[in-house]
């Protein structure tokens, strides 16, 4: 029901994936640090970055098509700071006004035009290379935010504000989300929760259990058993 493809070459620095789904109804979506632009039936909306689990409320069977931006890159296409979208689903017409209404009408009839729209929007914009470096360090498993910010030629307060505006999460929250994603990626190969916790960068199994409950609303045993058994993890961005 859910599938992802790589973005076209022009978007690979900006977009993590392009995805399609037909909703089953009631899916729970867990944080991944991303912002999505979503076409769902006749509605088009922006799914902001989440700080906790989100319960999808689209009717079962709704066809959904989305572009998932890499963390920190959504403002280049949307023209709005990501922290204005945190824990929200916002109609594109609210974000872009009259133009958003026109684009909604277009995409509701031609959802596959979504990538062309994003390509046009990001053309000529520039990546924040310093931000990309810090995000890469957080994704790779540094234990503390200050380790990720080593060598950044800005004051910590100034850079944290810049990070939050671009990503929609503060660096400490993003670190928690990145750690959960590493645990999800390693769940199938882990022999038990204790070894999974160590491999993903948690201090111990209890730390993993607390964070899993906070970010997914499931126990670690239930959540990672589902992923480790090969079932599709909760779909992001409805």
Secondary structure, DSSP 8 states (H G I E B T S, - for coil): --EEE---GGGTTTEEEEEEEE--SS-EE---S--EEEEETTEEEEE---SS-EE--S-TT-EEEEEEE-TT-HHHHHSS-GGGSTT-EEEHHHHHTHHHHHHHHHHHH-GGGHHHHHHHHHTT----HHHHHHHHHHHHT-SSHHHHTTT-SS-HHHHHHHHHHHHSS-HHHHHHHHHHHHHHHHGGG-SSHHHHHHHHT-SSHHHHHHHHHHHHSS-HHHHHHHHHTT-----S--
